[in-house]
Every structure is written in structure tokens, then in C-alpha cells.
Amino acid sequence: MKKSLIVILIVVVLAGVLFFWFKGDYNKLVQADETVKAQWGNVENQYQRRADLIPNLVATVRGYAQHEQTTLENVINARAKATQISIDPANLNEQTMAQFQQVQGELGSALNRLLVSVEAYPDLKANENFRDLQVQLEGTENRIATERTRFNDVASVYNNMVRGFPTNIIANIFGFAEKPYFKSQPGAEVAPQVQF
């Protein structure tokens, strides 16, 4: 009788330890996943800020640079494409991240071409509205870079939890998958050539 009571007590203690370990790791995974989702929202917020500034910039440039219609249309089309892509942070994967980065990269390139083309319009460069919008866009690009870095940081913490033993067992049971990282665009490792 004493042996069976001791065995039952040991089983209960082990079950309790196992339950609390399981519960603790599961809750840590949930918390890390929610942190990744929240940071993804911060990234999207900054991209939305940029998208919201573009119509004002295009309207300002349109008034001065009638010959840049193609460039303006490219910016408008790239903005439309970029704002159509919405990614649920719960479904982030390499493919959706690559698609998101591609359209955002196209928008960034179109904006850069627009800003370079306005160099030919000294009155536009002197326009206070244009200068303010340009400063806001530059600030937004810096905010985007910061939020992308923060996203990569929280995704790294989460991915370490998902891949680390023994938490990976719980992650696999409940479908916690690794999150992708923001990566630099192809060719970003080559410095642009500046010629005078």
C-alpha cells in the first residue's frame, strides 16, 4: 500500500512539474508571437505614413513639373500596388515577406526617381510645401528603417524560442512557426557611384 501511494505521489508531482513547464513555455511562445505581431503593426504603420504623404508630394510636384507626368504616374501606380498588399502577421512567411518587400521597394525606387527629377525645377525645390514634404518623407524612411530593425530583433527572439529545445516541442505541437526577417534589397551591398 505504501509503495503504491509513493508511486502515485511521484506520478502526481511529475505531472505537475511537466504541466507547469509546458504551460510556462507555451505562454512565453504566445507572448513572443504577440510581440512580433505588434512590431509588425509598427512597421506597417510607418509604411502607411509614407503612403499617406505621397499624394501630397505628387500634387505639389504636378503643379511645377508638367513634363514629369510619367514619373508621377509611376509613383502613383507603385503606391497603389504597395497599399493593396496587406499581410496578416500570423501568416508571415518568406514568400509573403518577399512580396511585401518587393512592392515597398518599387515604391521607394519610384519616389527616389521623382525626387531626383525635381532637381531640374529650382522653383519647386524652393517651394516650402515641397521642402516640408521631402523632410517628412526622409524622416519616415528613417522610421521605417528603425521599425524594420526592431521587427528583426523581436522576430529573432521569437525564432530562437521556436527553434530551441525543449520549447521547439511545444512550438511544433501548437503550430508556432518561424517568422521571416526583413532583408536588404538585392544590390544593396554595392555602394552607389557618385559622379561630379
Secondary structure, DSSP 8 states (H G I E B T S, - for coil): -HHHHHHHHHHHHHHHHHHHHHHHHHHHHHHHHHHHHHHHHHHHHHHHHHHHHHHHHHHHHHHH-GGGHHHHHHHHHHHHHHHH----GGG--HHHHHHHHHHHHHHHHHHHHHHHHGGG-HHHHH-HHHHHHHHHHHHHHHHHHHHHHHHHHHHHHHHHHHHSTTHHHHHHHHT----------TTTTS------
